[in-house]
Amino acid sequence: REGSTLRSEVEVPFSTLALGGSIKVETVDGARDVSIRERTPTGAEVVLQGAGVPTGRRGDRGEHIVTVKAAVPKKLSREQEQALEALRALGL
């Protein structure tokens, strides 16, 4: 937390970072669907306006800044490993 701004990190599958999609983010108001643009780099920040701490003025609230990080699986199925090998062969 930084004043009225909340910060969090969320792990996102590589495929979602590369192709775009939607993820669930826990906020102080509960889970919220957040869109991830295609080709989002790991470490990018998504700003959720009005999802932070109340500032005390007229019901205004700060931001919730979510840092996205590429999720690296601890285990891979044979099929997942083959798919990643094919991507590596294509330069990804």
N, C-alpha and C positions, 0 to 999 in steps of 0.2 A: 504494500500500500504506500502510496505517495500522496499525502493530502487526501483529496476526494477521488483520486485515481486508483483503481485496483489493477493489479497485474497478475497474470497467470500464464502458464505454459501448457500446451496440449500437444500430444504426439498424434501425428496424422500419417496415414499410409502414404507411401511414395506415390502410388497411383493417383491418389486424390490431389496431391501437390502438383503432379505433372499434368493431369487431365482436368482438374477442377472438380468441384462437387460440394457436398454439404457435410458439416460435422456438427456434433452436439457439444456445446460448451456450458459448463456449470457456472452460473452467475449467482449473485445474492438473491435473485428472484426465482431461481430454479433453472433447469436446463433450457437452453435456447439454441435453435438451429442457426448456424452461421455458414454463409457461402464462402467457399475458397475458390479464388480465380485460378484458371489454368496457368501452369508454369510459375506457381508461387514458390519461391525459394525457402528452404529451411531457415529459420531465424526471422522470417518476415513477421510483422506485427499487424494484427487486425484490430481496429478500434471499434468498440461497441459504445456509441454515444448514449449517455443517460443511464448506463448500467453500473455506474460506480456508486460511491458513497454520497448521501445527501450533503449538499453544501450549506444547508440551513437557510437559504434564500429562496423564497417562493417555490419550494419543492424541487428546485434544480438539483441535478445529480451530476457527479463527475463521470469519467469514462472508465471502461474496463478494457484494458489493453491485453490482448491475447497474443503470445508469441507461439508460432507454430514450428514444430520440430519434426523432422522425418522420423517415423517409427521404424526401427530396425528390428525385425523379428529375431527371437532367440532360437527358434527352431523353424525349419522349412520342410515342407513336404517335398517329395521327389518332383512333383509337377511344378511347384513354385520355384524350386531350384533350376529346373530346366527352362522355365520362362525367364528367370533372371539371367541365365547364361545366354539365352537368345537376345535379350536386350543388351547385354554386354557386347555381344558380337556386332550389334548394330551401333555401338558407340554410346550407349546410355548407361 
